[in-house]
């Protein structure tokens, strides 16, 4: 997939649901990261509750952070968007 500045802008706008002309790229990236963390925060809380309250929770209880991508712990799969990451993707 070709990485150019506009593809990153459109991806962030799609995630944020805001007008592209109202925010600079750095703000769109920050808004996208905040939305991701908010939505995954809710999801990880539900996953932890389900795990700890059902048959899957017969072992050690898990915290929401263990289901949250990119948090310190077992799951470190998410790379946070930064201007430096984007500059590297554009090269």
MARDOPA-127328 format. One record per residue: chain; x, y, z of N, C-alpha, C, CB in turn. Coordinates in Angstrom, 3 decimals, padded with zeros to 6 digits, m for minus. Each point is the difference from the previous one (the first is absolute). Glycine has a CB too. Layout:
# residues N
<atom chain="A" n_u="X" n_v="Y" n_w="Z" ca_u="X" ca_v="Y" ca_w="Z" c_u="X" c_v="Y" c_w="Z" cb_u="X" cb_v="Y" cb_w="Z"/>
...
This chain:
# residues 91
<atom chain="A" n_u="000.838" n_v="m001.180" n_w="000.000" ca_u="m000.838" ca_v="001.180" ca_w="000.000" c_u="000.886" c_v="001.248" c_w="000.000" cb_u="m001.841" cb_v="m001.252" cb_w="001.220"/>
<atom chain="A" n_u="001.520" n_v="002.191" n_w="m002.044" ca_u="000.771" ca_v="001.225" ca_w="m000.085" c_u="m000.340" c_v="000.906" c_w="001.189" cb_u="000.069" cb_v="m000.182" cb_w="m002.530"/>
<atom chain="A" n_u="000.978" n_v="000.678" n_w="003.181" ca_u="m000.197" ca_v="000.906" ca_w="001.138" c_u="000.357" c_v="001.414" c_w="m000.433" cb_u="000.506" cb_v="m001.851" cb_w="001.663"/>
<atom chain="A" n_u="m001.475" n_v="002.697" n_w="m001.725" ca_u="000.271" ca_v="001.415" ca_w="m000.223" c_u="m000.750" c_v="000.786" c_w="001.063" cb_u="000.331" cb_v="m000.338" cb_w="m002.507"/>
<atom chain="A" n_u="m000.036" n_v="001.626" n_w="002.583" ca_u="m000.583" ca_v="000.825" ca_w="001.065" c_u="m001.520" c_v="m000.005" c_w="m000.047" cb_u="002.029" cb_v="001.436" cb_w="m000.057"/>
<atom chain="A" n_u="m002.617" n_v="m001.367" n_w="m001.138" ca_u="m001.459" ca_v="000.056" ca_w="m000.088" c_u="m000.660" c_v="m001.303" c_w="000.424" cb_u="000.242" cb_v="001.644" cb_w="m001.832"/>
<atom chain="A" n_u="000.395" n_v="m002.784" n_w="001.569" ca_u="m000.605" ca_v="m001.264" ca_w="000.443" c_u="m000.040" c_v="m000.063" c_w="001.521" cb_u="000.823" cb_v="m001.145" cb_w="m002.084"/>
<atom chain="A" n_u="000.197" n_v="001.699" n_w="002.734" ca_u="000.016" ca_v="000.042" ca_w="001.467" c_u="m001.061" c_v="000.969" c_w="000.507" cb_u="002.459" cb_v="m000.557" cb_w="000.018"/>
<atom chain="A" n_u="m002.581" n_v="001.704" n_w="m000.679" ca_u="m001.022" ca_v="000.975" ca_w="000.395" c_u="m001.383" c_v="m000.618" c_w="m000.108" cb_u="001.469" cb_v="001.888" cb_w="m000.763"/>
<atom chain="A" n_u="m001.776" n_v="m002.526" n_w="m000.366" ca_u="m001.339" ca_v="m000.581" ca_w="m000.194" c_u="m000.269" c_v="m001.124" c_w="000.995" cb_u="000.117" cb_v="000.595" cb_w="m002.428"/>
<atom chain="A" n_u="000.911" n_v="m001.367" n_w="002.749" ca_u="m000.182" ca_v="m001.064" ca_w="000.994" c_u="m000.338" c_v="000.603" c_w="001.367" cb_u="001.614" cb_v="m001.483" cb_w="m001.268"/>
<atom chain="A" n_u="m000.884" n_v="002.515" n_w="001.666" ca_u="m000.275" ca_v="000.655" ca_w="001.290" c_u="m001.380" c_v="000.640" c_w="000.020" cb_u="002.444" cb_v="000.420" cb_w="000.278"/>
<atom chain="A" n_u="m002.821" n_v="000.223" n_w="m001.381" ca_u="m001.321" ca_v="000.630" ca_w="m000.084" c_u="m001.099" c_v="m001.053" c_w="000.102" cb_u="000.956" cb_v="001.848" cb_w="m001.419"/>
<atom chain="A" n_u="m000.746" n_v="m002.994" n_w="000.779" ca_u="m000.978" ca_v="m001.088" ca_w="000.085" c_u="m000.157" c_v="m000.523" c_w="001.415" cb_u="000.559" cb_v="m000.609" cb_w="m002.330"/>
<atom chain="A" n_u="000.535" n_v="000.534" n_w="003.047" ca_u="m000.048" ca_v="m000.468" ca_w="001.390" c_u="m000.661" c_v="001.046" c_w="000.894" cb_u="002.083" cb_v="m001.367" cb_w="m000.380"/>
<atom chain="A" n_u="m001.705" n_v="002.636" n_w="000.178" ca_u="m000.476" ca_v="001.085" ca_w="000.868" c_u="m001.423" c_v="000.433" c_w="m000.305" cb_u="002.334" cb_v="000.755" cb_w="000.184"/>
<atom chain="A" n_u="m002.685" n_v="m000.747" n_w="m001.471" ca_u="m001.314" ca_v="000.497" ca_w="m000.394" c_u="m000.097" c_v="001.514" c_w="000.095" cb_u="m000.973" cb_v="m002.144" cb_w="000.760"/>
<atom chain="A" n_u="002.061" n_v="002.836" n_w="m001.073" ca_u="000.003" ca_v="001.462" ca_w="000.050" c_u="000.300" c_v="000.563" c_w="m001.386" cb_u="000.736" cb_v="m000.048" cb_w="002.419"/>
<atom chain="A" n_u="m000.909" n_v="001.346" n_w="m002.574" ca_u="000.295" ca_v="000.675" ca_w="m001.257" c_u="001.512" c_v="000.114" c_w="m000.160" cb_u="m002.184" cb_v="001.289" cb_w="000.107"/>
<atom chain="A" n_u="002.686" n_v="m001.746" n_w="m001.229" ca_u="001.440" ca_v="m000.023" ca_w="m000.245" c_u="000.618" c_v="001.393" c_w="000.033" cb_u="m000.334" cb_v="m002.043" cb_w="m001.366"/>
<atom chain="A" n_u="m000.405" n_v="003.063" n_w="000.972" ca_u="000.570" ca_v="001.339" ca_w="m000.110" c_u="000.045" c_v="000.740" c_w="001.331" cb_u="m000.832" cb_v="000.065" cb_w="m002.323"/>
<atom chain="A" n_u="000.221" n_v="m000.621" n_w="003.362" ca_u="m000.035" ca_v="000.678" ca_w="001.298" c_u="001.222" c_v="m000.283" c_w="000.880" cb_u="m002.465" cb_v="m000.121" cb_w="m000.142"/>
<atom chain="A" n_u="003.257" n_v="m000.895" n_w="m000.193" ca_u="001.090" ca_v="m000.429" ca_w="000.868" c_u="001.268" c_v="m000.266" c_w="m000.803" cb_u="m001.670" cb_v="m000.986" cb_w="001.583"/>
<atom chain="A" n_u="002.841" n_v="001.288" n_w="m001.005" ca_u="001.247" ca_v="m000.394" ca_w="m000.650" c_u="000.237" c_v="m001.504" c_w="000.183" cb_u="000.955" cb_v="002.316" cb_w="000.387"/>
<atom chain="A" n_u="m000.024" n_v="m002.869" n_w="m001.152" ca_u="000.257" ca_v="m001.445" ca_w="000.044" c_u="000.346" c_v="m000.480" c_w="001.403" cb_u="000.782" cb_v="000.120" cb_w="m002.356"/>
<atom chain="A" n_u="000.033" n_v="000.635" n_w="003.073" ca_u="000.394" ca_v="m000.408" ca_w="001.356" c_u="m001.215" c_v="m000.129" c_w="000.913" cb_u="002.210" cb_v="001.137" cb_w="m000.317"/>
<atom chain="A" n_u="m003.166" n_v="m000.225" n_w="000.186" ca_u="m001.222" ca_v="m000.065" ca_w="000.813" c_u="m000.853" c_v="m001.193" c_w="m000.412" cb_u="000.039" cb_v="002.499" cb_w="000.280"/>
<atom chain="A" n_u="m000.127" n_v="m002.773" n_w="m001.582" ca_u="m000.773" ca_v="m001.161" ca_w="m000.458" c_u="000.581" c_v="m001.296" c_w="000.554" cb_u="m000.613" cb_v="001.244" cb_w="m002.092"/>
<atom chain="A" n_u="001.927" n_v="m001.329" n_w="002.132" ca_u="000.657" ca_v="m001.194" ca_w="000.550" c_u="m000.320" c_v="m000.131" c_w="001.482" cb_u="001.855" cb_v="000.193" cb_w="m001.698"/>
<atom chain="A" n_u="m001.782" n_v="000.917" n_w="002.440" ca_u="m000.306" ca_v="m000.031" ca_w="001.436" c_u="m001.455" c_v="m000.392" c_w="000.242" cb_u="001.743" cb_v="001.761" cb_w="000.398"/>
<atom chain="A" n_u="m002.652" n_v="m001.212" n_w="m001.196" ca_u="m001.421" ca_v="m000.334" ca_w="000.144" c_u="m000.234" c_v="m001.478" c_w="m000.321" cb_u="m000.633" cb_v="002.372" cb_w="m000.601"/>
<atom chain="A" n_u="001.288" n_v="m002.879" n_w="m000.445" ca_u="m000.140" ca_v="m001.418" ca_w="m000.374" c_u="000.484" c_v="m000.907" c_w="001.115" cb_u="000.294" cb_v="000.607" cb_w="m002.405"/>
<atom chain="A" n_u="000.858" n_v="m000.279" n_w="002.989" ca_u="000.526" ca_v="m000.797" ca_w="001.113" c_u="m000.920" c_v="000.050" c_w="001.208" cb_u="002.310" cb_v="000.436" cb_w="m000.818"/>
<atom chain="A" n_u="m002.852" n_v="000.738" n_w="001.110" ca_u="m000.914" ca_v="000.130" ca_w="001.148" c_u="m001.267" c_v="m000.823" c_w="m000.218" cb_u="000.898" cb_v="002.305" cb_w="000.455"/>
<atom chain="A" n_u="m001.437" n_v="m002.260" n_w="m001.668" ca_u="m001.209" ca_v="m000.771" ca_w="m000.288" c_u="000.273" c_v="m001.496" c_w="000.100" cb_u="m000.812" cb_v="001.842" cb_w="m001.496"/>
<atom chain="A" n_u="001.960" n_v="m002.273" n_w="000.957" ca_u="000.380" ca_v="m001.406" ca_w="000.086" c_u="000.095" c_v="m000.449" c_w="001.459" cb_u="001.243" cb_v="000.210" cb_w="m002.178"/>
<atom chain="A" n_u="m000.545" n_v="000.584" n_w="002.995" ca_u="000.169" ca_v="m000.367" ca_w="001.409" c_u="m001.340" c_v="m000.008" c_w="000.742" cb_u="002.313" cb_v="000.977" cb_w="m000.055"/>
<atom chain="A" n_u="m003.192" n_v="m000.033" n_w="m000.248" ca_u="m001.309" ca_v="000.043" ca_w="000.637" c_u="m000.821" c_v="m001.239" c_w="m000.355" cb_u="000.071" cb_v="002.509" cb_w="m000.057"/>
<atom chain="A" n_u="m000.140" n_v="m002.818" n_w="m001.240" ca_u="m000.811" ca_v="m001.143" ca_w="m000.427" c_u="000.573" c_v="m001.318" c_w="000.497" cb_u="m000.684" cb_v="001.289" cb_w="m002.013"/>
<atom chain="A" n_u="002.003" n_v="m001.451" n_w="001.944" ca_u="000.586" ca_v="m001.231" ca_w="000.494" c_u="m000.048" c_v="m000.067" c_w="001.520" cb_u="001.477" cb_v="m000.063" cb_w="m002.003"/>
<atom chain="A" n_u="m001.499" n_v="001.205" n_w="002.671" ca_u="m000.156" ca_v="m000.004" ca_w="001.457" c_u="m001.324" c_v="m000.612" c_w="000.406" cb_u="001.433" cb_v="002.029" cb_w="000.150"/>
<atom chain="A" n_u="m002.499" n_v="m001.637" n_w="m000.843" ca_u="m001.310" ca_v="m000.582" ca_w="000.283" c_u="m000.020" c_v="m001.498" c_w="m000.339" cb_u="m001.075" cb_v="002.239" cb_w="m000.452"/>
<atom chain="A" n_u="001.608" n_v="m002.576" n_w="m000.704" ca_u="000.005" ca_v="m001.397" ca_w="m000.437" c_u="000.812" c_v="m000.869" c_w="000.947" cb_u="m000.258" cb_v="000.755" cb_w="m002.366"/>
<atom chain="A" n_u="001.427" n_v="m000.268" n_w="002.779" ca_u="000.846" ca_v="m000.815" ca_w="000.877" c_u="m000.634" c_v="m000.189" c_w="001.377" cb_u="002.014" cb_v="000.831" cb_w="m001.229"/>
<atom chain="A" n_u="m002.736" n_v="000.170" n_w="001.700" ca_u="m000.715" ca_v="m000.164" ca_w="001.274" c_u="m001.053" c_v="m001.108" c_w="m000.112" cb_u="000.384" cb_v="002.444" cb_w="000.535"/>
<atom chain="A" n_u="m001.132" n_v="m002.441" n_w="m001.633" ca_u="m001.008" ca_v="m001.046" ca_w="m000.205" c_u="000.641" c_v="m001.375" c_w="m000.136" cb_u="m001.479" cb_v="001.681" cb_w="m001.104"/>
<atom chain="A" n_u="002.571" n_v="m001.763" n_w="000.350" ca_u="000.680" ca_v="m001.287" ca_w="m000.161" c_u="000.523" c_v="m000.523" c_w="001.328" cb_u="000.626" cb_v="000.652" cb_w="m002.322"/>
<atom chain="A" n_u="m000.064" n_v="000.219" n_w="003.140" ca_u="000.494" ca_v="m000.420" ca_w="001.313" c_u="m001.155" c_v="m000.475" c_w="000.880" cb_u="001.913" cb_v="001.630" cb_w="m000.190"/>
<atom chain="A" n_u="m003.028" n_v="m000.900" n_w="000.163" ca_u="m001.152" ca_v="m000.401" ca_w="000.803" c_u="m000.528" c_v="m001.362" c_w="m000.451" cb_u="m000.583" cb_v="002.421" cb_w="000.360"/>
<atom chain="A" n_u="000.449" n_v="m002.612" n_w="m001.657" ca_u="m000.480" ca_v="m001.288" ca_w="m000.521" c_u="000.962" c_v="m001.110" c_w="000.377" cb_u="m001.135" cb_v="001.166" cb_w="m001.910"/>
<atom chain="A" n_u="002.419" n_v="m000.925" n_w="001.727" ca_u="001.003" ca_v="m001.020" ca_w="000.332" c_u="m000.064" c_v="m000.368" c_w="001.478" cb_u="001.475" cb_v="000.864" cb_w="m001.834"/>
<atom chain="A" n_u="m001.553" n_v="000.122" n_w="002.698" ca_u="000.045" ca_v="m000.252" ca_w="001.438" c_u="m001.302" c_v="m000.564" c_w="000.564" cb_u="001.640" cb_v="001.832" cb_w="000.154"/>
<atom chain="A" n_u="m002.753" n_v="m001.669" n_w="m000.861" ca_u="m001.299" ca_v="m000.455" ca_w="000.501" c_u="m000.510" c_v="m001.281" c_w="m000.641" cb_u="m000.497" cb_v="002.350" cb_w="000.438"/>
<atom chain="A" n_u="001.213" n_v="m002.893" n_w="m001.406" ca_u="m000.479" ca_v="m001.186" ca_w="m000.703" c_u="000.954" c_v="m001.165" c_w="000.187" cb_u="m001.136" cb_v="001.461" cb_w="m001.671"/>
<atom chain="A" n_u="000.869" n_v="m002.524" n_w="000.948" ca_u="000.804" ca_v="m001.216" ca_w="000.091" c_u="001.454" c_v="000.244" c_w="m000.385" cb_u="m002.044" cb_v="m001.324" cb_w="m000.500"/>
<atom chain="A" n_u="002.284" n_v="002.339" n_w="m000.362" ca_u="001.377" ca_v="000.280" ca_w="m000.407" c_u="000.804" c_v="000.585" c_w="001.155" cb_u="m000.784" cb_v="000.375" cb_w="m002.349"/>
<atom chain="A" n_u="000.103" n_v="000.161" n_w="003.322" ca_u="000.674" ca_v="000.644" ca_w="001.120" c_u="000.327" c_v="m000.939" c_w="001.145" cb_u="m001.164" cb_v="002.048" cb_w="m000.637"/>
<atom chain="A" n_u="001.261" n_v="m003.329" n_w="000.377" ca_u="000.276" ca_v="m000.961" ca_w="001.067" c_u="001.413" c_v="000.155" c_w="000.550" cb_u="m001.614" cb_v="m001.575" cb_w="m001.058"/>
<atom chain="A" n_u="002.505" n_v="002.155" n_w="000.275" ca_u="001.371" ca_v="000.204" ca_w="000.456" c_u="000.147" c_v="001.346" c_w="000.677" cb_u="000.830" cb_v="m001.457" cb_w="m001.842"/>
<atom chain="A" n_u="000.297" n_v="002.062" n_w="001.586" ca_u="000.313" ca_v="001.298" ca_w="000.580" c_u="m000.860" c_v="001.091" c_w="m000.645" cb_u="002.361" cb_v="m000.770" cb_w="000.474"/>
<atom chain="A" n_u="m002.950" n_v="001.659" n_w="000.318" ca_u="m000.777" ca_v="001.097" ca_w="m000.578" c_u="000.887" c_v="000.917" c_w="m000.859" cb_u="m001.568" cb_v="m000.101" cb_w="001.977"/>
<atom chain="A" n_u="000.996" n_v="000.632" n_w="m003.016" ca_u="000.735" ca_v="000.893" ca_w="m000.890" c_u="m000.531" c_v="001.416" c_w="000.149" cb_u="000.423" cb_v="m001.884" cb_w="m001.617"/>
<atom chain="A" n_u="000.474" n_v="002.840" n_w="001.435" ca_u="m000.406" ca_v="001.408" ca_w="000.032" c_u="m000.320" c_v="000.465" c_w="m001.410" cb_u="001.429" cb_v="000.423" cb_w="002.037"/>
<atom chain="A" n_u="m002.071" n_v="000.709" n_w="m002.126" ca_u="m000.340" ca_v="000.555" ca_w="m001.310" c_u="001.253" c_v="000.326" c_w="m000.802" cb_u="m002.112" cb_v="000.928" cb_w="000.962"/>
<atom chain="A" n_u="003.197" n_v="m000.549" n_w="m000.290" ca_u="001.245" ca_v="000.325" ca_w="m000.702" c_u="000.563" c_v="m001.192" c_w="m000.777" cb_u="000.474" cb_v="001.688" cb_w="001.768"/>
<atom chain="A" n_u="m000.772" n_v="m002.894" n_w="m001.321" ca_u="000.487" ca_v="m001.183" ca_w="m000.706" c_u="m000.719" c_v="m000.225" c_w="m001.328" cb_u="000.561" cb_v="m000.999" cb_w="002.203"/>
<atom chain="A" n_u="m001.715" n_v="001.612" n_w="m002.382" ca_u="m000.741" ca_v="m000.108" ca_w="m001.257" c_u="000.174" c_v="001.240" c_w="m000.873" cb_u="m001.653" cb_v="m001.468" cb_w="001.156"/>
<atom chain="A" n_u="002.289" n_v="002.490" n_w="m000.627" ca_u="000.151" ca_v="001.276" ca_w="m000.715" c_u="001.241" c_v="m000.033" c_w="m000.885" cb_u="m001.154" cb_v="001.214" cb_w="001.884"/>
<atom chain="A" n_u="000.984" n_v="m001.090" n_w="m003.199" ca_u="001.170" ca_v="000.019" ca_w="m000.885" c_u="000.895" c_v="001.203" c_w="000.305" cb_u="m001.339" cb_v="m001.173" cb_w="m001.783"/>
<atom chain="A" n_u="002.636" n_v="000.923" n_w="001.882" ca_u="000.958" ca_v="001.077" ca_w="000.197" c_u="000.286" c_v="000.363" c_w="001.443" cb_u="m000.762" cb_v="000.825" cb_w="m002.134"/>
<atom chain="A" n_u="000.033" n_v="m001.386" n_w="003.081" ca_u="000.263" ca_v="000.290" ca_w="001.408" c_u="001.179" c_v="m000.824" c_w="000.477" cb_u="m002.425" cb_v="000.539" cb_w="000.392"/>
<atom chain="A" n_u="003.058" n_v="m000.066" n_w="000.665" ca_u="001.080" ca_v="m000.771" ca_w="000.601" c_u="m000.599" c_v="m001.246" c_w="000.620" cb_u="001.379" cb_v="002.082" cb_w="000.440"/>
<atom chain="A" n_u="m000.801" n_v="m003.189" n_w="m000.742" ca_u="m000.519" ca_v="m001.276" ca_w="000.460" c_u="000.269" c_v="m001.050" c_w="m001.049" cb_u="m001.772" cb_v="001.138" cb_w="001.361"/>
<atom chain="A" n_u="000.900" n_v="m002.119" n_w="m001.439" ca_u="000.206" ca_v="m001.110" ca_w="m000.924" c_u="m000.232" c_v="000.389" c_w="m001.445" cb_u="m000.670" cb_v="m001.529" cb_w="001.805"/>
<atom chain="A" n_u="m000.266" n_v="002.418" n_w="m002.073" ca_u="m000.365" ca_v="000.336" ca_w="m001.376" c_u="000.596" c_v="001.352" c_w="m000.375" cb_u="m002.136" cb_v="m001.335" cb_w="000.201"/>
<atom chain="A" n_u="003.156" n_v="001.315" n_w="m001.077" ca_u="000.654" ca_v="001.235" ca_w="m000.427" c_u="m000.084" c_v="000.136" c_w="m001.513" cb_u="001.557" cb_v="m000.107" cb_w="001.976"/>
<atom chain="A" n_u="m002.702" n_v="m000.228" n_w="m002.546" ca_u="m000.114" ca_v="m000.102" ca_w="m001.449" c_u="m000.206" c_v="001.333" c_w="m000.709" cb_u="m000.916" cb_v="m002.238" cb_w="000.372"/>
<atom chain="A" n_u="000.474" n_v="003.267" n_w="000.288" ca_u="m000.343" ca_v="001.255" ca_w="m000.677" c_u="001.175" c_v="000.951" c_w="m000.011" cb_u="m002.373" cb_v="m000.287" cb_w="000.682"/>
<atom chain="A" n_u="002.621" n_v="000.893" n_w="m001.827" ca_u="000.991" ca_v="001.052" ca_w="m000.127" c_u="m000.746" c_v="001.320" c_w="m000.037" cb_u="001.636" cb_v="m001.514" cb_w="m001.235"/>
<atom chain="A" n_u="m001.326" n_v="002.406" n_w="002.146" ca_u="m000.674" ca_v="001.284" ca_w="000.059" c_u="000.489" c_v="000.890" c_w="m001.139" cb_u="m000.254" cb_v="m000.212" cb_w="002.504"/>
<atom chain="A" n_u="m000.682" n_v="000.883" n_w="m003.174" ca_u="000.362" ca_v="000.904" ca_w="m001.075" c_u="000.687" c_v="001.250" c_w="000.561" cb_u="m001.931" cb_v="m000.864" cb_w="m001.378"/>
<atom chain="A" n_u="003.055" n_v="001.202" n_w="000.773" ca_u="000.711" ca_v="001.232" ca_w="000.338" c_u="000.471" c_v="000.647" c_w="m001.297" cb_u="000.737" cb_v="m000.927" cb_w="002.260"/>
<atom chain="A" n_u="m000.413" n_v="002.209" n_w="m002.228" ca_u="000.531" ca_v="000.624" ca_w="m001.218" c_u="001.261" c_v="m000.701" c_w="m000.517" cb_u="m000.957" cb_v="002.169" cb_w="000.779"/>
<atom chain="A" n_u="001.791" n_v="m002.681" n_w="000.122" ca_u="001.215" ca_v="m000.710" ca_w="m000.426" c_u="m000.332" c_v="m001.308" c_w="m000.716" cb_u="001.231" cb_v="001.023" cb_w="001.927"/>
<atom chain="A" n_u="m002.221" n_v="m001.769" n_w="m001.414" ca_u="m000.426" ca_v="m001.236" ca_w="m000.677" c_u="m000.516" c_v="000.292" c_w="m001.381" cb_u="m000.556" cb_v="m001.013" cb_w="002.188"/>
<atom chain="A" n_u="m000.205" n_v="002.077" n_w="m002.310" ca_u="m000.591" ca_v="000.348" ca_w="m001.300" c_u="001.084" c_v="000.418" c_w="m000.980" cb_u="m002.123" cb_v="000.713" cb_w="001.136"/>
<atom chain="A" n_u="003.100" n_v="000.065" n_w="m000.650" ca_u="001.093" ca_v="000.418" ca_w="m000.879" c_u="000.771" c_v="m001.212" c_w="m000.514" cb_u="000.178" cb_v="002.172" cb_w="001.251"/>
<atom chain="A" n_u="000.009" n_v="m003.169" n_w="m000.388" ca_u="000.670" ca_v="m001.233" ca_w="m000.424" c_u="m000.810" c_v="m000.779" c_w="m001.007" cb_u="001.097" cb_v="m000.094" cb_w="002.198"/>
<atom chain="A" n_u="m002.413" n_v="000.119" n_w="m002.068" ca_u="m000.866" ca_v="m000.727" ca_w="m000.937" c_u="m000.020" c_v="000.664" c_w="m001.373" cb_u="m001.404" cb_v="m000.754" cb_w="001.926"/>
<atom chain="A" n_u="001.640" n_v="002.055" n_w="m001.955" ca_u="m000.044" ca_v="000.732" ca_w="m001.267" c_u="001.295" c_v="m000.136" c_w="m000.797" cb_u="m001.579" cb_v="001.602" cb_w="001.057"/>
<atom chain="A" n_u="002.668" n_v="m002.048" n_w="m000.430" ca_u="001.287" ca_v="m000.133" ca_w="m000.713" c_u="m000.001" c_v="m001.186" c_w="m000.936" cb_u="001.154" cb_v="001.050" cb_w="001.927"/>
